[in-house]
Amino acid sequence: MAVFTNFATLSYNGKTRNSNTVTGEIMESVSVQKTAVSENYSAGDTLSYAVSLVNSGPTDVSGLSVSDDLGAYELDGTTLYPLAYVDGTARLIVNGVPAAAPTVTAGPPSVFSGIDIPAGGSAVLVYEADVTAYAPLAPESEITNTVTVTGGGVSVPLTASATVGTLDSADLEITKSLSPALVPSNGHLSYSFEITNTGNTEAGTADSVVVSDDFDPILSNIAVSFNGAAWSRGVQYSYDETTGAFTTLPGQITVPAAAYTQNADGTWTVEPGSAALTVSGTILPQTAT
């Protein structure tokens, strides 16, 4: 609502008198709400947003513009944008029917212009934004981006915001290597498994991380270690020498969270947490067929 005040002046015989001041409010016929489709984000995600516009007035509204600040924040006097508009994703739905897409200036900020809403009608602007390298990734971080609606007879700019928080969880990958690559019959070899975590929380015992493998050729007399510490069969892992089936037992593997550092230019560097599992043994003699 826009608040206005004014008073009258009475003049007579060289004298003036001011009336009392009256105050009123102009009720906007246009209202706005913004919604993020996803509640959480991770590095490299694409987020979808919906901006709902309602015209409760008796006349059509034309020429509205919606500006999205893309989550802008300041760092050492520089404006950084954790979101970037995805070209070609803007869509407009008026009274439930697809309409011509608005004119888009990608920005930042992103501006969607030329939006018309019939009297008593509504419009929904839908678009996508990529999570950039400037998005904070540490636990409990968030991106809040705000839209501002102007034009179309709107007396005071209207704003609406949506907040999306980080997805606070582990994000694991596993890499397997072999040493040596050339091994003689009945020789000794080692398998190394590197487990990395780019998530912002630890993969702990409650996450029940399990590594399983079917060794072919089958290994005998295996030795297993995790992060350099020896493991015991039946306590931390199981192994079947008749089939080569190896598996760690749930709750034995933990992987620390990644470390996040914001660089001088505002971008974030991710240093994955890691854990190492090693299995070594002697190749069982192969049976001729």
Secondary structure, DSSP 8 states (H G I E B T S, - for coil): -EEEEE--EEEETTEEEE---EEEEE--SEEEEEEES-SEE-TT-EEEEEEEEEE-SSS-EEEEEEEE-TT-EEETTEEE-SEEE-TT--EEEETTEEE---EEE-SSSEEEEEEEE-TT-EEEEEEEEEE-TTS--STT-EEEEEEEEE-TT-SS-EEEEEEEEE--S--EEEEEEEE-SS--TT-EEEEEEEEEE-SSS-B-GGG-B--EEE-SS-EEEEEEEETTEE--BTTTEEEETTTTEEEE-TT-B-B---EEEE-TTS-EEEE-EEEEEEEEEEE------
